Amino acid sequence: MNDILESEEEDTKFIFVLDEWDFIFHRDFVTDRDKASYIDFLSNLLKDQPYVELAYMTGILPIAKYSSGSELNMFYEYTMASEERFGEYFGFTEEETNTLFDRYQSLISTPHITLNGLQMWYNGYHTKSGRQVYNPRSIVAALTNNNLGNYWTSSGPYDEIYYYVKHNTAAVRKDLALMVSGIAVPANIQEYAATSMNLTTRNEIFSAMVVYGFLNYEKGFVSIPNRELMERFEDMLKKEPSLGSMHLFS
């Protein structure tokens, strides 16, 4: 009997799901030693283990940012900007948003939101295949609250990116002026260039903004995707006088 149980245990497979697996790397109290220990833990837990059926992890930045060697080199990585596969799962599609809006209209006695309003506020992102997707958190919040508003959450990455924008105003000043005016600008987006957060060029700054969702990237151009993000950029312009004093001439 024990031999049977041991055999069943050996054949048992597990699916590991880690949402925001890299969250601890954005916390000030986590030391470099803690980070290295965490990577070793994940490697020992998941790599080449017979009990692992599948490991599914979501995060902000590529695994290469945190794993300098071969510790976690067994993963396939998919992003909205670089891979077509799974692109529709990085946000709410048009069809999903329409379904939620229909449900909202059937449940709310006095709806204050229109479908055009949702599109103006929360649409504007594009997958690698060119499909438009909405910010899912903001869609849910707006329909739940029956109110169009800015539901974007400020976090560490926003403050860090603003720091680099502030210290590289000459590199991005003209481009920001164009984007705030609704004009897309060309950029060479390299997602791995954004991993170090040691941003010195306009392309590195814009790469980080794309990775964190502040900008939309499509066919070699970056742009401010919607009204919600436009408000964030307006806040940035107010913080930095040298950016806020920009003038655009046609």
N, C-alpha and C positions, 0 to 999 in steps of 0.2 A: 504493500500500500504506500509506504513512504517513497519507494522508487517511482511509483506512478505520479505522486504529488510533486516530487522533485523534477520529473520530466516535464510536467505541465508548467511548472514555474519557469523552467529554462526556456520553454517555447513562448512564454507570454511576451507580447509586444506592447509598447506604449507609444502614444502620440504626445509630444511635448509642444505646448503652445505658450509662447512668451510674448506678451504685448509690451511694447516699449522696453525691450530688453536692455537698451543702452541708457535708460533713465538715470542710473546712478552716476554715469560719467558727467552729467550736467549738475551734480550737487557739489557745493563748495567743500563740504566736510569729508568727501571721499578722497583719500590719498592715492598717490601713484602705486603704492604697495597694495592698497585695497583693490585697485583696478586690475593689477596683474593677477592677484589671487582670484578675482572673479572670473577672468578669462580662463585661468587654469581650471577652475571649477566647472565651467561650461564645457571645456574641452574634455575633461575627464568624464563628465556626465554623458556627453552626446557623441563624441567622435569614436567611430569603430566599435560601438557597443552593440551586441547582438539583440538587446531588448528594445532598441530604438526603431520603431516603424517609420516615424516621420518626426521631424523637428521643424516647427513653423514659428518664425520670429519676425516681429515688426520693430522698426526703429527709425530714427531720423537720418542717421548717417551710415555709410557703408561699413561693413564689418572690418574692412582693411584699416579703418581709422583706429581701431582698438587692438587689433591682432597683428603685430608686426611680423610674426613668423607664420608657421603652418598650423597654429592651434585650432583655428576655425575655418580652415580652407575647404571644408567639405560642403559648404553651402552654395546654392545658386542664388544670385541676388537679382531682384526685379525692382525697377523704379518706374514711375509714371513717365519720366522724360526720356528714358533710354531703351525701354523694352515694351513691345506691343502686348506681349502676353500678360494677362491679368490687369491690363491698364484700366479697365472699367471698374475695378474694385478699389481704386484709390480715391474715389469720391462717389457722390450720387450722380447717376446718369440722368439724362433728360426724362427718360421713361420712369425711373424711380421717383424723381422729384414730382412728376405729374401725378403719379399714384398717391403720394403723400399729400399733395395739394387737394386732390379730390376727396380724400379722407378728412382732411382739415375742414373743407367746406361743408361736409355732411355732419360734422360734429360741433362746429362753432355757430352759434345763433346769429352773431353779428361779425362776420369776418372783415378784418381790416387789411388783409394782404391780398395782392393780386399775383398772378403767375409772372407777369412782366416785372413786378417788384422784386420777386425772388431772383429772377434772372439778372436784374440790374445790380442787386446787392451781393449775390453769392456765386454767380456763374463766372466764366472767364478762364477757367483752367482747361488745358488740353492734354490729352494723353499722347503717347508717341504716334498713335495712328491718326491723330487729329480729332478724336472724339471729345466733345465738351463734357466737363464734369463740374458739379457744384461742391462747395464746402459742406460736408455732411453735418458737422456739429452746428454750424450756423443755421442750416435749413431746419433742423430739429428744434433748435432754440426759438427761432422766429415763429414757426407754426405753433409750437407749444404756448408761447407767450402772446400770440396773435399780434405781433408787433415786429416791424422791420427795424433792425438796429445793428449796432456793431457788437458782435459776440466773440470777436477775436480775442484770445487770451494772450496777454503779454507775458513773455517768459524770458529766461536767460538768453537764449539765442537772439531774440530781438534786441536786447540791450547790447550784446556783443557786436552784432552787425552794425548797430548805430555807432558804436565806438569806432569801428573801422571806417565807416562813412565819414564820421566827423574828422578823422585824422587823414582822410584821403579825398577831401572835397574837390581838389583840382581834377582828380581822376574821374569823378562821377557827376560833377555839378551840371554840366551841359546835358548829359543823358537823363538825369533826374528831372530837369526842366522839361525835356521833351515828353517823358513818360507821364508826368503830372498833367501835361497838356493833352494826354490821350494818344501820343505817338509812340509806337514800338521802336526800339533801337536794336541794332545788330549786336550780338554778343556771342563769344565762344564759350559755351557753358560746358564745364567739366566738373561733374559731381564730386569726383575725388579731390579736386582742388579746394573744395570747401571743407574738407574734413579737418584740417589743422586749425582752422579759425585764425590762422596767421595770414591775414588778407592784406595784400599790398597793391594789387592791380585791380582795374575796373572789372575784368573778367572774373577774378577770384571773388570779388564782392558780389557781383551779380550771380555767380554760381551758388554762393551761400544763400542768397535771397531766394533762388529757385528751389534749392533743397528744402528750405524751411517754409516754403509756400508763400513768400511775400511777393513773388513775381511769377507770372506765367511765362513759359518758354514754348515757342512754336516756330519751327522751320528757321532756326537761326536768329530769332528775334525775341527779346524780352519786353514785357509790358506789365503794367499794373492791371490785374485781372478784373476788378470790380469796385463798387463804391465802398464796400467794407474795408478793403485794403487801401483805397485812396485816402480814407480818413487816417489810417496809420501813417501814411507818407506825409500827410499834412501835419501830423503831430511831430514827425521827424524834422520837417522844415521849420517848425516853430521853435524846436529845441536848438537848432544850429543857425545862428544869424547869417552866416555866409551862404547857407543854402536858401534861407527864407527870403533873401534879398534878390533872388534870381529874377531876371526879366527875359521874356521870350519874344523874339521879333520874327515875323513871318517874311 
